Structure formats: C-alpha cells, structure tokens
C-alpha cells in the first residue's frame, strides 16, 4: 500500500515537473524575441530610383567592382523615423532622405550602401520604383527589375514609374502635403480611379512581372518633375524591355476605355453651335466588351462600349441658345456627340499603339483566349506584322441619366 | 396518447421557436453589418480638402524666366478646347501644423511651397474645369473633396474671356458644391491670393470667406446676397449682379468695392461709396458709420447706425415710371472730433443740426450709387424686380426695352435721421 502510494507520488511529481518544463520552454519559444530588431533599428526604404551613372557621383559614393562597370545609379529613399525639428533646410516636413550608390548589380550596390548607413535596410515597405528613361534604354526593363522580382522582400503591389528626366530628384522632392515622399508618390497612382490620365492599377510590379514573363508589351505610368511640380500623367509603352514611346493623357484614357479598366472619366466635346465652348460628360458606369473575330484569314476586333453617366459641365454658351438640358431631344444629341468622342479617342489610341508596334492593349491575349488555334498560327508574326494592321470596329453608346444640380 | 400528442406538439413548437430565434439572430447580424456603414469609409486624413479655388487665365503670372517645361508638366493634352483657364486649388494640409511651427516653409515645393502653414496650392490649365480638376489628381496623393470650399476667386482677365457662366457651371452643377460659397473678383492675379498666409494663421480659404461675413458691420463690403447661391439665382433669372472685389497688394489682402456684371458679362468696378449707396437703397445694411462735418468745416461727426426702416417703392404714372425711397435711421453719435477745442455734443440744437446733415449725406450717397449704376447700365438696385412685383403689367410692357429705360429712371429720396444717444461721454 505504502509502496503503491510512493510510486503514485513519483509519477505525479514527475508529471507536474514535466508540465512546468513544457510551459517554460513554450514561453521561451513563443516570445519570439531571440532575433528581434526594433523599428528604430531598421532603415525603412520607401522608394527606389534607378538612373544611369553619369560620373557625377563622388568617389566615396561608390566602390571597386570586380565585374560590370559603373552602369547604374541606385538611389534609395529612407524613412526618417524620428525627424528632429529644423533638421534639413529648415523644413520639418522632411520625413525622408536619400542615399545613392553606383554599380551594376543592384544587390551588390545595396549591400555596399550599408557602408553609408548605421542600420540595415528593410525593403518590405518600398512603395515605388522610379526608372529614368536613360536607364530603361541602357538596361532593359527585365534586367532592371530582376532583383525586385527575385528578392522575397519585395511586394507585388509596388508602383513602377518611368520618368523622362532624372529619377533621383523625384525622391528628394518634398510633397506639399507633408507626407513621406514614397507614400505620396504611390498614392498618386491610386487616384487613377478618378483620373483616366493615370495608368490603371494593372501597371504595378506584379502585373509588370506577368507581362514580362509572357513577353507581351506593357505600359507604365509616367512621372515628371519640373520646377518643383510633380505630376503623374500619360504612360510609357515598353516593348521588348525597351521604351517604345509615350502615350499622352488623351491616348492613355483611350487605352483604358479599350481595356475597360476605367472607373470614372471626364469626356469633353465641342458645342456644335459654339465651337469655342466645350461640354463635359462624367462617366459613372460602363459595360465594355472587346471581342476577337476570325473569319478565314482575317482577324478583326469589335469593341462595344456602353457608358452611363451625367452631364458634368456645360460650356456656358452665349445666350440665346437652344441648349435646354431638360429637353430629351437635346440630351439625345449630346449622347451621340459624346459617343463619337469616345470612339475617336479609342481609335486614336489604337493607331498610336499600332505605330509604336506595341500591343499594350492586350489584343493578342484576347485572341489567345478566344481563338487559341488561330493564335498558334499567328503568334510569331503578331507584333511585327499583324497587330499594326489589325482592324477594330468600335461602337459606343452613351446614356446621360442626370444633368447635375442645375439645369 | 394525449401525453404523446402534447409532447409532439411541444417538440414541434421547439423546432419552430428555434427557427424563429435563428432567423432573428441572423437578422440582427445582417443589420449590424449594413448599419455599420463602414464598407466605403474614407478617413479624414485620407481626403484632400479644397478650401479655396482661384481661376486665372492660362497664361497669368508668367514671368520671363519661367521655364516652358514646368508649364508643360502642370497641364495635359486635351482632345478639345484650348488652354483658357488656370485653376488653382488651395488644399488643407492635415497633421502638419503641430510639428511645423511658424517657419514651416517647404523648400522643394516650388511655387506651392511659398504658402507655408496650413494650406498649399496645386494648379493646372485647360478649358473644362471638371477635366482640369480631375487631371490635377496626377499631382495629389489623395482625391480632392470640394464639400468644404469656402471661397472662389476669379481674376478679371479670366472672367473677361468668356463671361461668368462657363466658369461657374461646374460649381452650380456638381453636387459637392455648396451654395454658401463666397465669391470674389480680383483685378490682378487670383492665385497669389490663395497662396497668401493670413496674419492670424487661419487656413487661407476660411479667412477669405470670413472677410465677407463682416459685412453687417462694414458698409463698404458687399457681403449680403453675393454668394454662389445668390449668383446662381441671378444668373438663371438673367439679372445684373455685383460680386465683391478683392485685391492683394504688398501682402495686404482687402475686399473693397464690387465688380459689376451685366448678365454674366463683366462691366467694371465701383468704389466703396457706391457699395454703401446700393446697400442703403436695398436696405441691406445692418450697421454703418456716416461722417459729416460739424459746425465748422474742420470738425468731423460720425453717426453710428443702429436701426433703420427703408422702403423702396415703384410708381407708375401714365407712361412715367419712377421710384421713391423713404429711409428712417436711428442711431448714436459715434465720434465727434473738434481739433484744438474742448467741446461737448450735449446741445440739443447741435444734435438736430447733425441729424439733418447726416440725412443729407445719406441721400447724397444713395444718389451717387444710383447714378453710377445707371451710367454703367447695371441694375443692381433691384429696380426691375421691384417693378415686376409691384406693377407686373407695366413690367410686361417695358421688359424688352428695360435696358434702354433703366439709365433714366428717376428716384425720389427722403431720409430722416434720429440721434438717440451721444455715447458714454458727452
């Protein structure tokens, strides 16, 4: 009996001990602080600019490379975690600063950059990559983006911009709103929902990677900085990793109408009776269908767009006139006029893209999905021979529901 | 059996009750999802509030050294129209004031950097204001909210291009715009005015709008019935109107006088005295200071108006149309300056003399205002609407040639002033 009790006690104690041990070891592991690195001990990179190295950098700002030559200049914008008042240029708004380095391999450049920094760089929060036109010419898009695609720290929703000028001054720009520059730049792209002059959301790093892998032409939003004014408008067309040209604001909007990726838009037309006045339609909703058709050897496309919206602005035509917005007949006339404008805008964009020989409108993909056999036949000749001459039948229908608060 | 029957019914009841309860819970959950109302929320700090809008000609303020490239960046390729207007938006800078302090100037912000403090300015050029505003999103990290616009400032040059209507159409049509937005016309460039940082450090747009709210105490400011809503009504009725004039020189911003419009066409500016005259005539004044000479010409007496009773009446006598204006004013002797003498104002005879002089002065100002408006052919005196309500038949007869008649309409003015008090000190 006594023996039994002892044994039971032993088991009970060892069980209890085991439990305690388990508990404390779980605590040790769960806390997860064995490799902790506090926020203030990281440099958070917000934006990256890629330029060609023009020899203007100081000798300290670079390093001796075994291979590759000084081809690119990589500038990295870092978040100032604890900005002190009046630190730089008397501005308290300076939440960021820029470091740069030159070389060939971006990974090598960034690692050498640690020689200028007190902390390691965290890349997880990059918002934008800005590529200068010259760097795009020199490197090709796939080479420039390789590290960003390969490194596990890079997010797919990073915005990629192309600038005709130098890229690094854009990182040094202080937004008037006082935001951190990288976040400011990324958020401009988010305004594409209201402004069709900005490339659609399908132009970020993730979509760009997919298009690069599929070897199809792509568009990237264009950013410009002149005399302290920063602006995102229009797109750069990239074909075979090189710049094929730019589309201006109107053509960018046309491209978005074709792809059906516009959310809102302002479409203007001249007043028939008073050509010096223009009227504006505000798009609320649309139904866009792009269809490929194959008829024997001929490939053609039909684009059917139905738009719903309201009159956004009347030109204030000189009185007396018959512009009575409460008259349905007049509204029907305006609908036809706006539909014609959309059609012209779409056709203009198609023509420009065909001149550039770059199918940034995904017409090839549409054919591939709808007529895979035909695509197999033509895919070799698509970009050079077929796309530049492809016909598109455009039919646009505009419905004006409202005329605004004031007739 | 009966027990079984009962328990069966009970079980059924339990089943039904359970269903009701379940659907009730589902309903509560569903309702709470919808009334949360947060599916499309957008926080305050994620909006760019536009506080003021300045409209210039597209080439306004161009300096010889200015680069063409910057102008190119600030605009866009239009399918239609030309570069007619430059729209500048004053945007509230959120979350910055606490850290900035006074010398919060943005060195790299370019032109917009000039305006430190609580706001900054974005500009863009084009013809359709709506198109311009949407394209400006390419310069802004957040979408623009127009619900809180306080003031619209239009330069004279911009309004001379094609009148007022093309400029105001967007503001009248868009649902985001309020009718109580204050309007100004400036003879110079409009953009520097919204870049101006008020000495009070208020946000610029709020400061500008509040200038006009002082109109009940300042007879020189035309703040009554001149905001966007009133202008909308007058534009639709094809009436003439006055819009306050705003001027900025040497970093001093002041609203003085008004710009007169015939329908939507700019005619010219008139001074503070005309504004005062028109306000007396339309009974739009709440308080006023009227100065007259005292017994000797170097003395000045100021009458402070407290209360008035003003009646404008249209009269038709055969083919003649004339108006009568009867004004009764009650007030205070506000100030009595007698250089080099010690003199009280306690003499009742003296007070009566001042009353008569003040009445004469009011009459003179009213007639000066009326004559000026008539010579410019702009009926801001409400003569036409008065005739229309009082004598609709006569109005129907004359309305087609009212423009020709208006400059010659006579007005008979009779003013009576009563001074009730002399102030705290005799």
Interface residues (C-beta under 8 A of the other chain):
Chain A: X85 X86 X89 X90 X91 X92 X93 X172 X173 X174 X175 X176 X177 X178 X179 X183 X184 X185 X186 X187 X188 X190 X191 X193 X194 X195 X196 X197 X198 X224 X225 X226 X227 X228 X229 X230 X231 X232 X233 X234 X248 X249 X250 X251 X264 X265 X266 X268 X269 X270 X276 X277 X278 X279 X280 X282 X311 X312 X313 X314 X315 X316 X318 X319 X341 X344 X345 X403 X404 X405 X406
Chain B: X48 X66 X67 X69 X70 X72 X73 X74 X76 X77 X78 X79 X80 X81 X91 X93 X94 X95 X96 X99 X100 X101 X103 X104 X105 X106 X107 X108 X109 X110 X111 X112 X113 X120 X121 X122 X127 X128 X129 X130 X131 X134 X135 X137 X138 X139 X140 X141 X142 X143 X162 X163 X164 X165 X166 X167 X168 X169 X170 X172 X173 X174 X175 X177 X232 X236 X238 X263 X264
